Amino acid sequence: MVFFTSSAADDGDSGVFIGAMSGLPQSREDCSSEFPPDWADDARMAFLFSAFKENRDVDPTDWDGKMDFWTPLIVDHCRRRGAVCVILHELNESLRRKGSAPLGLGTVLLSMYRNGKVQKESEFAANVDSGWLSWGVGLLLVKPLKWTLSTLLGSGRVPLEESFVVIELVKERAVKLLETYRSSPLADRCLLSFQDVRTLASHVCPDESTLCLALLQLQRDKQVTVSLHEGEKLVKFSQPAQGRVSPVSDVDLGIFQLQRSEKLLGERVEALGKEAEKCREEAKALLSEGKKSQP
């Protein structure tokens, strides 16, 4: 599993790229079509790329204008790339314009954090139940947090490498994940292996970290519960007629094991069929070769 990490990096507004996904280009400055019309206005962007005043009271219009520009842009930038998390250091690189990085994105991210628009991954996963702990997700909680809200507010800086969950986007991904399950051939099975869920949702959650975040959101919404049975990670989804998911029962496990046995038996029968066909073809070839060798 891709575990979420904390970092002690600490450098104000000097960083930004978005991503729960790797392999993104280092700079987006040549992709102006992805940005608002203001992006082409040098004078306007010079203002928006400048640092914030010491506090909002100094110039509310200046402050609010920048916040109103950058906050939705960050969310949309993540959405375009299929990411549900944002990292200040990465965001700085992906939002460069003509070689320059915005100077106020740390302040914007801090405001989003205060307003509940983003949340640290470690905090997002803080209320995991015993099922998640059995999966090993609890490992991400034993690492000492490098900073707290009080220390953050005191320094006015966001750690460069801290990963934040964009709440709006992880909720969107969770809804798509549930819709994907309910419209799939597996919808009549309330209990699935984690591997089956990964395969089913590969187009919705392209990596394991994103999938776990979406499942955590569904757990918060009472639509999913997870467990570990005989070393296998299991996911139980709520059914359309249910308001919330029910705990994994012995009946659920019994049905899951029967379905698993049926699947394995089917795979075995298919493999034996292929082997039998191979033997028949080999026998035909040998018979044909034998006839050719006769005088």
C-alpha positions in Angstrom: 0.0 0.0 0.0 1.1 3.5 -0.6 1.2 5.1 2.8 0.7 8.7 3.4 3.7 10.6 4.8 4.4 13.8 6.8 7.4 16.0 6.2 9.3 18.5 8.3 10.0 20.7 5.3 9.0 24.2 6.0 9.3 27.1 3.6 6.5 29.5 3.4 4.9 30.5 0.1 7.8 29.3 -2.1 6.4 26.0 -3.3 3.6 24.4 -5.3 2.6 21.4 -7.6 -0.4 19.2 -7.3 -0.4 15.6 -7.1 -1.4 12.3 -5.7 -0.1 11.2 -9.1 3.5 11.1 -10.3 4.9 11.8 -13.7 3.3 15.2 -14.2 5.2 17.8 -16.2 7.4 20.1 -14.4 5.8 23.2 -15.7 2.4 24.0 -17.2 3.2 27.5 -18.4 2.8 26.5 -22.1 -0.7 25.1 -21.5 -2.6 28.4 -21.1 -5.8 26.9 -22.3 -6.0 25.2 -18.9 -6.1 28.5 -17.0 -8.5 31.4 -16.7 -8.3 34.2 -19.3 -6.4 36.4 -16.8 -3.4 34.0 -17.2 -2.6 35.8 -20.5 -2.6 39.2 -18.9 1.0 40.0 -17.8 0.0 43.0 -15.6 -2.8 41.1 -13.9 -0.7 38.0 -13.3 2.2 40.1 -11.9 -0.3 41.1 -9.2 -1.6 37.6 -8.6 1.9 36.1 -8.5 3.1 38.6 -5.9 3.1 37.7 -2.2 0.2 38.4 0.1 0.2 41.3 2.5 1.2 40.5 6.1 -2.5 40.0 7.0 -5.8 40.6 5.4 -6.6 43.7 7.4 -3.8 45.6 5.6 -5.6 45.4 2.2 -8.8 43.2 2.1 -9.4 43.8 -1.6 -5.8 42.7 -2.5 -6.1 39.7 -0.2 -9.6 38.5 -1.3 -8.8 39.1 -5.0 -5.9 36.7 -4.9 -7.8 34.1 -2.8 -10.7 34.2 -5.2 -8.4 33.5 -8.1 -6.1 30.8 -6.7 -8.5 28.7 -4.6 -10.7 27.5 -7.4 -7.7 27.3 -9.7 -5.9 24.9 -7.4 -9.0 22.6 -7.1 -9.6 22.6 -10.9 -5.9 22.0 -11.5 -6.0 18.9 -9.4 -9.3 17.7 -11.0 -7.8 18.1 -14.5 -5.0 15.8 -13.5 -7.1 13.2 -11.7 -5.4 14.0 -8.4 -7.2 14.3 -5.1 -4.2 15.6 -3.1 -2.1 18.7 -3.3 1.5 19.2 -2.3 2.9 22.8 -2.0 6.3 22.0 -3.5 4.8 20.3 -6.5 2.1 22.9 -7.0 4.8 25.6 -7.2 6.4 23.8 -10.2 3.2 23.0 -12.1 1.8 26.6 -11.8 4.9 28.4 -13.1 4.3 31.1 -15.6 7.1 32.4 -17.8 9.7 30.9 -15.4 8.2 32.3 -12.2 6.4 30.6 -9.4 3.5 32.2 -7.5 4.6 33.6 -4.2 1.4 33.3 -2.2 0.3 29.7 -2.7 1.4 28.7 0.8 -1.0 31.4 2.2 -3.8 30.1 -0.1 -3.3 26.5 1.0 -3.2 27.6 4.6 -6.6 29.4 4.1 -8.0 26.3 2.5 -6.8 24.3 5.4 -8.4 26.6 7.9 -11.7 26.6 5.9 -11.9 22.8 5.7 -11.3 22.7 2.0 -8.2 20.6 2.4 -7.1 18.3 5.2 -3.8 16.6 5.9 -3.7 13.0 4.7 -2.7 11.9 8.2 -5.7 13.7 9.7 -8.1 12.5 7.0 -7.2 8.9 8.0 -7.2 9.5 11.7 -10.6 8.0 12.4 -10.0 4.7 10.8 -11.8 1.7 12.3 -10.3 -1.7 13.3 -10.8 -2.9 9.7 -8.4 -0.3 8.4 -6.0 -0.9 11.2 -5.9 -4.6 10.3 -5.1 -3.7 6.7 -2.0 -1.9 8.0 -3.3 1.6 7.3 -2.6 2.3 11.0 1.1 2.4 10.2 0.6 5.9 8.8 -0.7 7.1 12.1 2.3 5.9 14.3 4.7 8.4 12.6 5.0 11.5 14.8 3.3 14.5 13.1 5.9 17.0 12.1 3.6 19.9 12.7 0.2 20.7 14.2 -2.4 23.3 13.5 -1.1 25.5 16.4 2.5 25.4 15.1 1.3 26.0 11.6 -0.7 29.0 12.5 2.2 30.3 14.6 4.7 30.1 11.8 2.3 31.0 9.0 4.1 28.5 6.8 3.0 25.2 5.1 5.6 22.4 4.9 6.6 22.0 1.3 6.2 18.2 1.2 3.0 17.9 3.3 0.3 16.2 1.3 -3.3 17.6 1.7 -6.5 15.9 0.6 -8.7 18.2 -1.4 -12.1 17.4 0.3 -14.3 18.3 -2.7 -12.3 16.1 -5.0 -12.1 13.0 -2.8 -15.8 13.2 -2.3 -16.3 13.3 -6.1 -14.1 10.3 -6.5 -15.9 8.4 -3.7 -19.3 9.0 -5.5 -17.8 7.7 -8.8 -16.4 4.7 -7.0 -19.8 3.7 -5.5 -21.5 4.3 -8.9 -19.0 2.2 -10.6 -19.6 -0.7 -8.2 -23.4 -0.5 -8.4 -23.4 -0.4 -12.2 -20.9 -3.3 -12.5 -21.5 -7.1 -12.9 -20.2 -7.4 -9.3 -23.1 -5.3 -7.9 -24.9 -8.4 -6.6 -21.9 -9.2 -4.4 -21.8 -7.0 -1.3 -18.4 -8.3 -0.3 -15.4 -8.0 -2.6 -11.7 -8.5 -2.3 -9.6 -5.4 -2.3 -7.9 -6.7 -5.5 -11.3 -7.0 -7.2 -12.1 -3.4 -6.2 -8.8 -2.2 -7.5 -9.5 -3.8 -10.9 -13.1 -2.6 -11.0 -12.1 1.0 -10.1 -8.9 1.3 -12.1 -10.3 4.0 -14.3 -11.7 5.9 -11.3 -8.8 5.5 -8.9 -5.6 5.1 -10.9 -3.4 4.3 -7.9 -3.8 2.5 -4.6 -3.4 5.7 -2.5 -6.3 7.4 -4.3 -8.5 4.3 -4.0 -7.8 4.1 -0.2 -8.7 7.8 0.2 -12.0 7.3 -1.7 -12.8 4.2 0.4 -12.0 6.2 3.5 -14.5 8.9 2.4 -17.1 6.2 1.7 -16.5 4.8 5.2 -17.2 8.3 6.6 -20.4 8.3 4.6 -21.4 4.9 6.0 -21.3 3.3 2.5 -18.3 1.1 3.0 -16.7 -1.0 5.7 -13.4 -3.0 5.4 -12.1 -6.1 7.1 -9.4 -8.7 7.0 -10.3 -12.4 6.7 -7.6 -15.1 6.6 -5.1 -12.6 5.4 -7.2 -11.1 2.6 -8.4 -7.5 2.5 -12.2 -7.3 2.0 -14.5 -4.4 1.1 -18.2 -4.4 1.8 -20.4 -1.9 0.0 -23.8 -0.7 1.0 -26.7 -1.8 -1.2 -29.0 0.7 -2.9 -31.9 -0.1 -0.6 -29.8 0.5 2.5 -29.2 3.8 4.1 -25.8 2.6 5.4 -23.6 -0.4 5.1 -24.0 -3.2 7.6 -21.1 -4.9 9.4 -19.5 -7.9 7.7 -21.3 -11.0 9.0 -20.6 -14.7 9.0 -23.2 -15.1 6.2 -21.3 -12.5 4.1 -18.1 -14.4 4.6 -19.7 -17.7 3.8 -21.1 -16.3 0.6 -17.8 -14.7 -0.3 -16.0 -18.0 0.2 -18.5 -19.9 -1.9 -18.2 -17.3 -4.7 -14.4 -17.5 -4.5 -14.5 -21.3 -4.7 -16.8 -21.1 -7.7 -14.5 -18.7 -9.4 -11.4 -20.8 -8.7 -13.3 -23.9 -9.9 -14.3 -22.2 -13.1 -10.7 -21.1 -13.7 -9.5 -24.6 -13.1 -12.1 -26.0 -15.5 -11.0 -23.5 -18.1 -7.3 -24.3 -17.7 -8.1 -28.1 -18.0 -10.1 -27.4 -21.2 -7.1 -25.5 -22.7 -4.8 -28.3 -21.7 -7.0 -30.9 -23.2 -7.2 -29.0 -26.4 -3.5 -28.6 -26.5 -3.1 -32.4 -26.0 -5.6 -33.1 -28.8 -3.6 -30.8 -31.2 -0.4 -32.5 -30.2 -1.9 -35.9 -30.8 -3.2 -34.9 -34.2 0.3 -33.6 -35.1 1.9 -36.8 -34.0 -0.6 -38.9 -35.9 -0.1 -36.9 -39.0 3.7 -37.1 -38.7 3.4 -40.9 -38.2 1.3 -41.3 -41.4 3.8 -39.3 -43.4 6.7 -41.5 -42.2 5.0 -44.8 -43.4 6.2 -46.2 -46.7 
